Amino acid sequence: MQALHFGAGNIGRGFIGKLLSDAGVHVTFADVNQQVIDELASRHQYPVNVVGEQSVCEIVKNVDAINSTSPKVSDYIAKVDLVTTAVGPQILARIAQSVAQGIIARHASGNNAPLNIIACENMVRGTSQFKQEIVKYLPDDLHQWVNEHIGFVDSAVDRIVPPATSKTGDILEVTVETFSEWIVDKTQFIGEIPQIKGMEPVDNLMAFVERKLFTLNTGHAITAYLGFYNNIATIRDAILNDKIRKIVRGAMEESGQVLIKRYHFDPVKHQAYIEKILSRFENPYLHDDTARVGRQPLRKLGRGDRLIKPLLGTFEYQLGNQNLLIGIAAALNYRNNDDEQAIDLANQIANSSLKQAFCNISEIESDNPVVSQIEQLYTAMQNHQF
């Protein structure tokens, strides 16, 4: 089995690429970082440090690499069995045309074997959104063939893969936590579902997507924003702060009540899931910056993302949300001059008002009572009274 994987960054190499390779799949990475591409193409392997109580270094083998801007991308899509991505939500639209050209080449070559495409991104129904971008570049008379031969499989992915500098100077070395979860919608595959250890096919994907979004992503973001606000550099140090930990746990419990109402999760098991995530944030072997985790606040304050979507759920089920509101206020206070979205956020607030900026970004109505609560929390943080 062969796969083309877009994104040879830390997540691509440390998570999806590793699982595929471990399952005996030949993985070709497609990326724009020529130095990384050259090393992968030359060595055909790289080291992954899996860190936890029992840390090990594992060698990922049977890999290759090409430049994602190369015409070779179409040649690979014309023949591989699987296309995966780990490029970030903003980049999917940029690679959609290349993927479409590959699909056109696949059809032209007469290859009617199933091809499944899985976007492994931190977004809800990311592959379905990716498909919408790809279809823009496909001729109308190809749509029926695509529906019959190309599967667009949504997924939920979970593994903390912080930026890591190799002690040996190896550009390909990557560090990951022991925990990983890759859940895919089994109803969307074309042909047989590939047997890949660590990839779990389910028929209720949205329950897992929202469990991860409302818990891991919500907690991670609030830890980052409160940590950054308090001049704490790392996620570990932030979650070890008792005040921050209490708010983060409270926010995940609030979002958890939404999940329990919506998907009938077992409350005891979900609380255990929350505690597991808190312990993952504490991992002493992972050095993840609050600035990195907090980046792109405009996206994270969007209506369908990790802060506002669970908040909307508390409206739907008439549940408490005080800790979520604190996390949102902290996100609105995120001031990082190295992050374009943080600069944009600050400018929007300065040029209008906190209320108007927040309502524009979150799409929450200005007369919603939580808006004034968020204003009060934001102002208290601005005045260092929180």
N, C-alpha and C positions, 0 to 999 in steps of 0.2 A: 504494500500500500504506500502511496506517495501523497505528501501534503505540501502545499505552498502556504507559508505563514508570513503574513505582513506584520512587520515589527520585530526587530532583533534587539530591542531594548531589554531592560532587566526583567520585565514581566514576560515578554516573548520568550526569552531564553530560559528564565528560571521557573516558569509555570507551564504554559501551553506547549512550548517546544519540547520541554523535558518530558511531559506526560506522553506526548506523541512518540518521541524517540524511545522512551521506556517500553512502549507498546509495540515496538518493532516497525514503526512508520518511518520512512525516509523523509526527513524534513528539509525543505529548502526555504531559508529565510529570505524575505524581500525587504530591503531597507534602503535608506538614503545615506547612511553613515558608511562611507567607502572603506574606512579603516577597519571597522567591525566586519564588513562584508569580506574584505580581503583575508582577514584572519580566519573567519569561518570557512571560506572556500579553500584555504590552504591547509588547515588543520583537520577539518571535518569533525571536530569535537571541542568541548569546552567544560570547565569545572563549575559545579554548583555546590555551594556550601549550604547544607540544610541544617539550620541551627535551632537548638532547643536543649532540653536536658541531656540528650544524647546527640551531639552534633557530628555530622559526617560530611565528607566531601565526595560527591558523586560525579562521575564523568559522563556527560551526555555525548553520545556517538551517533554516527550515521546521519550527519547533517551537512548541508551545503548552503550557499548563499548567492544571491544576485542583487543587483541594484534595482530598486522598485520602479525606477524611471526607465529601465531598459526594455526594449522590444521583446526580450526573452520572457517577460512576465506573461505575455499572451501565449507563448509557446508552452509554458508550464501549465497555465490554466486549461489549455486545450487537452492536456493529457493526465493531470493529477486526479486523485479521487476525493480530495478534501482541500478546502481553502479556509484558513482561519486568520483572525486578526487580533492584534493587541497593540493598537496604535494610538488609542485615545479617541473619545467621541468626536472631537473636532476634525480629526484627520480622515474619518471614514468617507466623507464627501469628496475629499481630494483624490482618493484612490479608486473611487467608484468607476470612473471612465476607463481606467486600466483593466479593472475586472470585467467590465462590459466588453471591452475589445477582446479579452481572452475568451469570453463566452461566445462571441461571434466567431472567433477562430476555431473554437471547439466544434461548433455547429458546422462550419465550413469543412472541417476535416472529416466529418462523418462520425465523430465520436458520440455515440448515444448512451454511453455508460453513465450511471448516475454520478453527479457531482454535488456534494453538500458544502454549503458555505456557512460558517459559524463566526459571527463577530463576538469576540470575548472581551467585552468592554464594560465599564462601570456605567451602564445605562439600561433603562427599561426597554425591553424588546428591541435591542440594538440591531439585530440582524434584519428585522422587519424594516427598520428605518434605513438601514444600509441598502436593502433591496429597492426601496423607493428611489434612492439616488442612482443605483445601477440602471434601473429601468429607463431612466431619462436618456440614456445613451444607447438603448437597444431599439432597433427598427421594430415597427408594429408587427410585421409579419413573423417575428421571431418569438413573440410573447408566449404563444401556445406551446412551442417547443421547449422554452425555458420552464414553463409550469410543469411540463411532463418529465423533464430530465434534470432540473436543478432544484435542490432543496435549500431553502433559506431557514436555518435552524436557530431560533433564539436560545440564549443561554444566560445563566447566572454564574459568575466567577468570583471566587473569594480566596485570595492568598496575599499576605502582606509581603511585598517585595520592595524594600527601601533602596534608595541609591546606596551603593557600597563601593568604596575604593579598595582595590585589591592590594593586599600587603606585598604581593610579589610583583605588582605592576602589570598584571595580566588584564588586558582590556576586555577579555571575554568572561572573566570570573564574575559570578553573581552570587548573592546571598539571599536565601529565602527562609521563611518559617517552616516548621514541620507540617502545619495544618494547610490543607488545600481542599477546595470544593469547586467542582465544575459540573453544573447541572444543565441538561439540555432538554428541549422539548421534543420528545420522541415522536410526536404526531406530525412533525414538519420534515422529517427525513424523506428523501427519495431513495428507494432501494433499501438494502439491508443496513441496519444501524451498525456502525463499526464498533468492534469490541476493544475499548480503550480503558485500561485500568485507571480509575480516578475520574472518569467521565460518567456521570449518572443520568441516564435517560428517564424522564418522568412525564406524566400526562397532566400535571397541575403546576406548570412552571411558575405561574405568577405568584403562587403562594411562596415559593422559594426566592423568587426575585425580590418580592417585597420584604420577606424575612431578612434577607441580606441587606437590602437598601435601608430598611427602617432600624436595623440593629447595628451591624458592623459599620456601614457608611455613616449613619446618623451619629453614632457614638464616636467614631474616628474624627469626624468633622468638628463636633462640639469640643472634644478633647483638644484638637488643634487650635481652634479659635480662642478658647479660654486659656490655653497654655500660652499662645502667642500674646494675648492681651496681658498676661502676667509675666511676660518676658522669660518664659520657660522654653528652652530650645528644643527639647525632644518630647515625643509622645510618651515615652516611659516616665520621664520626670513629671510630666503634666498629670498623668493618671495616678501617680503616687501622691499627688497633692490631695489631701482629704476633701477640701472644699470642691475642687474640680471633680473628683471621683464621685462625690455625692450627686452632683448635678448631672453628670454623664449617665450614671446608673439610673437616676430618676427619669431622664429623657428617654432612655432605652426602655424603661418600664412603661412609660406613657405610650410610646409608639408600639410597644408590645401588646398593650391592651387593645389597640386597633387591630393588630394581627389576630389576636385571640377571638375577637368579635367577628372578624371578616372570614377567617379561615378555620376557626374552631381548633386552633392549636391547643395542646395540653399546657395549661398554665405552669405546672411544675417543670415540665421539660423545657418550656421557653425560658423560664427563669434560669435554668441551668445553662442554656445557650447564651444568655446575657453574661453570666459569670465567666463562661469560657472565653468570650470576647474580651472582657476586662483583663483576664489573665494573659491573653495574647498581646494586648497593648503594653503589658508589663514586661514582655520578653526582654531580658537583659542582653540578649545577643543581637537584637535588632536596634539599629541606631537610626531612627526616623525623625526628621525634623518637623516641628509644628508648622513651620513656614511652607514646607513642601505639601503636607497633607491639607493645609488650608488654602492652597492656591486655587484660582478660578472661582472666587466667591459668587460671581454673578450666576454662573451655571449651577452652583450648589444651592443658591437661593431661588432657583427656578421652581415653577409650580409642580413639575413632575419629578423633582429631585429629593435628596435625602433630608432636607430640613422642612420644606413646605408640604411635601406630600403626606408625611405622617401627621403634620399639624392639621391638614384638611381632614384626615381620618378622625382626629379627635372631635372635629366639628360634627362629622357625620354620625358618630356614636355618642356624642355628648359626654366626652371624657376629659379628664384633667390634662393640662398641657403647660404648666408653669415652667418646668425645666426645659422643654422644647423652646419656649419663648426666650429664656435666658440664652440658650445656644444660638438662636437666630439673632438676638441683639449683639452677641459676641461676634457673629459673622459680619454684621453690619459695621462693627468697629474694627474690622481687619484692615490694618494699614501697612501694606508691604510695598515699598517702592520698586521691588524687583518683580512685581506681578502686575501685568497690564490690566487685568480685571479688577484688582484691588484699587489701582489708580482710578480706573473708570468709575468704580463704585463710589469712591470718595468725591469725585467730581460731580457725580449725579446728586449726591446728598448736598454738596456745597452750592450747586447751581439751582436747586429747587428747594427741597426740604427732605428730611428723613422720611416723613410720611409719604410724600409723593414718590420718592425714589423706591421705597420699599414696595408700595402698591404696584408700581410699574413693573418691577422685577418679578414679584411673586404672583401678580395677578389676583391678589386678595383685595376685595372691595374696601374702600377707604372708611366706610362706616362700620366695618367689623370691629367689635370691641377689643379684639386682641391687638389691633393696630396701635391704639393708645397705650396699651400695656407695653408693647415693644418700644414705643417712643420713650416711655418712662425709664425702662431698663437701659436703653441706648444712652439716654442723657446721663443717667447715673454712672455708667461706665465712662462716658466722655469726661465727666467731672471727677473721676476716680473715687466715686462714692459707693461702688459696688463691692 
